[in-house]
Structures are given as C-alpha cells and as structure tokens.
C-alpha cells in the first residue's frame, strides 16, 4: 500500500507547474521580439506605401501605392550611396578575411598554451566595443591636430594627413576602424572552424606534405567554408546597416565621401522627415540583403562530408 502511494505521488504533476507555465517563461522573449523586430518591420512596410511626412500631420498619411518605390529606383543619390557602401565592403572585407585567417592559423598551431588563451580574450575586446565608441576613438586617432595617426606619420618623416577633412582620408579612416573592429570576429570564426578538423587527419597530412598552403587547401578549407559563408552573410548585413561609427566619425562627410547607404536613409527619414521614402529605401535594402545572403549560400556553403 505504501509503495503504491509513493508511485502515485511520483506520477502526479508538480503542483507549481500549470498548463500555461511554458508560455509565461517564453512571453518576455516573444514580447521583446515583437516590439523590437516584428513591429518595426511591419510599420516600415506599411509606411513605405504612404506619403508619410511627420512635419505635416495635417495633410494626413495617404496611401500612394508604389510611388515611394518608384522614387527610390529613380533616386541617383540612393544608388550612389549604395555603390559607395559596396566599395567600402569590397575594401575592408578582403583585408579582414586575410588577417583573420592568418591570426587563426597562428593561434591554431600547437604548443602555445597560455598565449592562445590570452590572444582569444584580447580578440573579444574590439567586438565588445560599441559602434559609437569606435567612432569616438576614430575621431581621436585621426584628428588632424593631435591624432595618433598623424603623430606616427610625423615620426616616420612624412607630412601630416588631413584624415577627416579630405574625401580619401575620411574614407580610409572609416575603413581602418572597421578592419580593427571586425578582424577579430573573422579570426574567431576561422579558429572555430580549424578546431573542427580531426587531429588524426591533420597529423596524417603533415606526414604527407610540409606545404602549409596544401594543408590549408585540401585539409582545412572544407571545415572553414561554413564559417566563411557565415562571415560573408553577417558582415554584408552589418555593412549595409552600418551607421553609428560613420556618423560619429564623419557624419557622412566631407561632402558625400563617407555617405554610406544607412547614413543617407537616416538623413532622408530624420532630416528631410520623409518617412515614407526612407521606409521604402529600408525595405529595398532588406531585399538586397536577403538576395546577397542567398547568393553567398549558393556559391560558398558546402556540407562537411
């Protein structure tokens, strides 16, 4: 009798557990997702089909169909800003990939011990720095009067450069700050891929060849491709929405030298106050991001056999 009572107690559900308990655990995350992600996207989508100028609330926000999208495709400034963003990406991304791969290969070598752990911690520091802080640091480094960059150039015997006051200098400055911040990200992703290579395969390959390029090409590369694809997708989306660092450093200037697409959309939405046009531009940018991501997956992603 006592045994059956114990068994029934074990089978009975916990008194503190109710049918809706899982829902209450998930509710905060779902609410944040809806408030921060889903609602702004739906609001931008609806706004993109309206004439939505927040400085003229008396005119209302009438539905105008695809007029905003037609205006976007006829806006040469929008496409110039998008082309400049592509140039920024094609300038900084190869450097980040090469430097990140070199760092990962160096850290993957056996026998480093404490130095490897210290290097991994050091690589996290730039990633943990917010974009606005990176922009402030960049303004200090590339300041024309007392910046560290000009001090270093002066020690080498070269003339000072007006970094943030010239188009080429400002563009180079934001590229270098982006490389500083995101090269560690590439290195950590590549290092994770290298750690997936079976040790016995690497040891057998070292007995067959001493060429590091052959080792990379035929043994390690298949394990690096998934991470490489993830880097391309994440960094492409990140560059297309990059705003804080550029705005703090240059505000898109001088002229339009650093007027990346996100800076231009911000100006349309919050300086011209044409929220309908800015929303249409943001939706077009989202579509471009999705297409680029699908292209990367098709071209580079390979399953590890």
Beta strands, then each sheet from edge to edge (+ up, - down):
end
